């Protein structure tokens, strides 16, 4: 009597298959185009042969002043993602006193937001020559002038990071245009490792969105970042570490194959 329900459950929630028998995928992403990412994060990733995803805010000084460094990163296999031109956020939410009036998402229309994001894609293409892109919503804010804007840009991206929740609960139910992330600040190496262990236990994926690495703001120490990379390196049979673009291409292809 117990066999039938167990079989049905297995059919409804089949285990997701990752490349080479891995238990989980891990995306190491970095927002806002910061100096410490070029100075600390990318050299650390390169030492281990890992590819990261870097979501550039195009107005930032680090893009303007270190454009060749970003081109070198992209040529080395790191992903350059879209984090908009000006990083607009909603000033009406708590602790948003830092949002400048011209970047207040409460007063930017959906049409304006779409145009700015598409322009950012064109500028990124001029940097790395790539045609496909993923997007991370600044501040996790999903409305422009009170209206949802993600639907207006969905067709322009392979996948979108849109809310807080860095370990996917179920790959078979994952919406590629509404993926969760964790944005660690001040966590230890052990705490970062616990996040990827949770993903392995679930058989799903962990999406990190770092900012500063050993500097800048919303930082994680270089030592904690290094500890995570070392753990992932020592457990390559468990974790597939790649760009968000590559991971989401695989996820979409796998889900498409499973539906046939």
C-alpha positions as CSV (number, residue, x, y, z in Angstrom):
1,X,0.0,0.0,0.0
2,X,3.0,2.4,0.6
3,X,4.7,1.7,-2.7
4,X,2.3,3.5,-5.0
5,X,2.4,6.9,-3.2
6,X,6.2,6.8,-3.1
7,X,6.4,6.1,-6.8
8,X,4.0,8.9,-7.6
9,X,6.1,11.3,-5.4
10,X,9.3,10.3,-7.2
11,X,7.6,11.0,-10.6
12,X,6.2,14.3,-9.5
13,X,9.5,15.5,-8.0
14,X,12.3,13.8,-10.0
15,X,15.9,14.4,-8.9
16,X,17.5,17.1,-11.0
17,X,20.6,15.9,-13.0
18,X,23.7,18.0,-12.9
19,X,26.7,17.6,-15.2
20,X,29.3,14.9,-14.3
21,X,27.2,13.6,-11.4
22,X,27.5,16.8,-9.4
23,X,25.1,17.3,-6.5
24,X,24.6,21.0,-6.9
25,X,25.5,24.0,-9.1
26,X,27.1,27.1,-7.6
27,X,27.2,30.6,-9.2
28,X,29.6,33.1,-7.7
29,X,28.3,36.5,-8.8
30,X,29.5,40.0,-7.9
31,X,27.4,43.2,-8.2
32,X,28.1,46.9,-8.9
33,X,31.5,46.6,-10.7
34,X,33.8,47.3,-7.8
35,X,37.5,47.7,-7.6
36,X,37.9,45.0,-5.0
37,X,36.3,42.5,-7.5
38,X,39.0,43.2,-10.1
39,X,41.8,43.4,-7.5
40,X,40.8,40.4,-5.2
41,X,37.8,38.4,-6.5
42,X,38.9,37.8,-10.1
43,X,42.5,36.8,-9.2
44,X,41.2,34.4,-6.6
45,X,38.7,32.8,-9.1
46,X,41.5,32.6,-11.7
47,X,43.8,30.7,-9.3
48,X,41.1,28.0,-8.9
49,X,40.0,28.0,-12.5
50,X,36.5,29.1,-11.6
51,X,34.3,31.4,-13.7
52,X,32.2,34.1,-12.0
53,X,29.4,36.4,-13.1
54,X,30.0,40.2,-12.7
55,X,26.9,42.4,-12.9
56,X,28.1,45.8,-14.0
57,X,26.4,49.1,-13.2
58,X,27.7,51.0,-16.3
59,X,27.8,54.5,-14.8
60,X,30.4,53.3,-12.2
61,X,33.9,54.8,-12.1
62,X,35.4,51.3,-12.1
63,X,33.8,50.6,-15.5
64,X,35.0,53.9,-17.0
65,X,38.5,53.9,-15.5
66,X,39.3,50.2,-15.7
67,X,37.5,49.1,-18.9
68,X,40.5,47.1,-20.2
69,X,40.4,45.1,-17.0
70,X,36.7,44.2,-17.5
71,X,37.5,43.2,-21.1
72,X,40.3,41.0,-19.9
73,X,38.0,39.3,-17.4
74,X,35.4,38.7,-20.1
75,X,38.1,37.3,-22.4
76,X,39.1,34.9,-19.6
77,X,35.6,33.4,-19.5
78,X,34.0,35.5,-16.7
79,X,30.4,36.6,-17.4
80,X,29.5,40.3,-17.6
81,X,25.9,40.7,-16.6
82,X,23.4,43.6,-16.7
83,X,22.9,45.5,-13.5
84,X,21.5,48.6,-15.3
85,X,23.0,51.9,-16.2
86,X,22.4,53.7,-13.0
87,X,21.4,51.2,-10.3
88,X,17.9,52.6,-9.7
89,X,16.2,51.6,-6.4
90,X,13.0,52.6,-4.7
91,X,13.6,55.5,-2.3
92,X,10.3,55.0,-0.5
93,X,11.5,51.7,1.1
94,X,13.2,51.7,4.6
95,X,16.8,52.7,4.8
96,X,16.9,54.1,1.3
97,X,18.0,57.6,2.1
98,X,21.1,57.1,-0.1
99,X,19.0,56.8,-3.3
100,X,19.5,59.9,-5.4
101,X,16.4,61.5,-6.9
102,X,17.3,60.9,-10.5
103,X,17.8,57.2,-9.6
104,X,14.5,56.8,-7.7
105,X,12.7,53.8,-9.1
106,X,9.4,55.2,-7.7
107,X,9.6,57.9,-10.4
108,X,10.9,55.9,-13.4
109,X,8.3,54.3,-15.7
110,X,8.4,50.8,-16.9
111,X,9.1,52.1,-20.5
112,X,12.0,54.2,-19.2
113,X,13.4,51.3,-17.2
114,X,13.2,49.0,-20.2
115,X,15.0,51.5,-22.5
116,X,17.8,52.0,-20.0
117,X,18.3,48.2,-19.5
118,X,18.4,47.6,-23.2
119,X,21.0,50.4,-23.6
120,X,23.0,48.7,-20.9
121,X,22.9,45.5,-22.9
122,X,24.3,47.4,-25.9
123,X,27.1,48.9,-23.9
124,X,28.0,45.5,-22.4
125,X,28.1,44.1,-26.0
126,X,30.6,46.8,-26.8
127,X,32.8,45.6,-23.9
128,X,32.7,41.8,-24.4
129,X,31.2,41.2,-27.8
130,X,28.6,38.8,-26.3
131,X,25.0,38.6,-27.5
132,X,23.4,36.7,-24.6
133,X,23.0,38.2,-21.2
134,X,21.6,37.7,-17.7
135,X,20.2,40.4,-15.4
136,X,20.2,41.1,-11.7
137,X,17.6,43.5,-10.4
138,X,19.2,46.4,-8.4
139,X,18.2,46.1,-4.7
140,X,15.8,43.3,-5.6
141,X,13.2,46.0,-6.5
142,X,10.9,44.8,-9.2
143,X,8.5,47.8,-9.7
144,X,9.1,51.0,-11.7
145,X,6.7,53.8,-10.7
146,X,4.6,51.2,-8.9
147,X,4.3,48.8,-11.9
148,X,6.2,45.5,-12.3
149,X,8.9,45.9,-14.9
150,X,10.5,42.4,-15.2
151,X,7.9,41.2,-17.7
152,X,8.9,44.0,-20.1
153,X,12.6,42.8,-20.3
154,X,12.1,39.1,-19.9
155,X,12.6,38.3,-23.6
156,X,16.0,40.1,-23.6
157,X,17.6,37.8,-21.1
158,X,18.4,34.1,-20.7
159,X,17.7,34.4,-17.0
160,X,17.0,37.0,-14.2
161,X,18.0,37.1,-10.6
162,X,15.1,38.8,-8.8
163,X,14.6,38.0,-5.1
164,X,16.4,37.0,-1.9
165,X,16.7,33.3,-1.5
166,X,20.1,31.9,-2.5
167,X,19.4,28.2,-2.4
168,X,16.8,27.0,-4.9
169,X,14.2,24.8,-3.2
170,X,13.3,22.8,-6.3
171,X,15.0,22.9,-9.7
172,X,12.0,21.4,-11.5
173,X,9.8,24.3,-10.4
174,X,12.4,27.0,-10.9
175,X,11.4,30.0,-13.0
176,X,14.5,31.1,-14.9
177,X,13.3,34.7,-14.9
178,X,12.7,34.8,-11.2
179,X,15.7,33.2,-9.5
180,X,16.7,33.9,-5.9
181,X,20.1,35.0,-4.6
182,X,21.9,35.4,-1.3
183,X,23.9,38.6,-0.8
184,X,26.4,37.7,2.0
185,X,27.8,40.6,4.1
186,X,30.4,39.9,6.8
187,X,29.9,36.1,6.7
188,X,32.7,33.7,7.6
189,X,34.1,31.1,5.4
190,X,32.2,28.4,7.3
191,X,28.9,30.3,6.9
192,X,29.5,30.6,3.2
193,X,30.3,26.9,2.9
194,X,27.1,26.1,4.8
195,X,25.1,27.7,2.0
196,X,26.6,25.5,-0.7
197,X,26.2,22.4,1.5
198,X,22.5,23.2,1.8
199,X,22.3,23.3,-2.0
200,X,24.1,19.9,-2.2
201,X,21.6,18.4,0.3
202,X,18.7,19.7,-1.8
203,X,20.3,18.7,-5.1
204,X,19.7,22.2,-6.4
205,X,21.8,25.4,-6.8
206,X,23.3,28.2,-4.7
207,X,23.4,31.7,-6.1
208,X,25.8,34.2,-4.4
209,X,25.7,37.9,-5.0
210,X,28.8,39.4,-3.5
211,X,29.7,43.1,-3.4
212,X,33.0,44.0,-1.9
213,X,35.7,41.4,-1.4
214,X,38.1,42.6,1.2
215,X,37.1,46.2,0.5
216,X,34.5,48.6,-0.8
217,X,31.1,48.0,0.8
218,X,28.7,45.2,1.8
219,X,31.9,43.3,2.1
220,X,33.0,39.7,2.7
221,X,36.7,39.3,3.8
222,X,39.2,37.9,1.4
223,X,39.8,35.1,3.8
224,X,36.2,34.1,3.9
225,X,35.9,34.3,0.1
226,X,39.1,32.2,-0.2
227,X,37.8,29.6,2.2
228,X,34.7,29.1,0.0
229,X,36.7,28.8,-3.2
230,X,39.1,26.3,-1.5
231,X,36.1,24.2,-0.3
232,X,34.6,24.2,-3.8
233,X,37.9,23.3,-5.3
234,X,38.3,20.4,-2.9
235,X,34.8,19.1,-3.7
236,X,34.6,19.4,-7.5
237,X,32.8,16.1,-7.7
238,X,30.0,17.6,-5.6
239,X,29.7,21.1,-7.0
240,X,29.6,22.4,-10.5
241,X,30.8,26.0,-10.4
242,X,30.1,28.1,-13.4
243,X,28.6,31.4,-14.7
244,X,25.0,32.1,-14.2
245,X,24.5,32.2,-18.0
246,X,26.0,28.7,-18.5
247,X,24.1,27.2,-15.5
248,X,20.8,28.6,-16.6
249,X,21.3,27.4,-20.2
250,X,21.9,24.0,-18.8
251,X,18.8,24.2,-16.5
252,X,16.6,25.3,-19.3
253,X,17.8,22.6,-21.7
254,X,17.4,20.0,-19.0
255,X,13.9,21.1,-18.1
256,X,13.0,21.1,-21.8
257,X,14.3,17.6,-22.3
258,X,12.5,16.3,-19.3
259,X,9.2,17.8,-20.6
260,X,9.5,15.8,-23.8
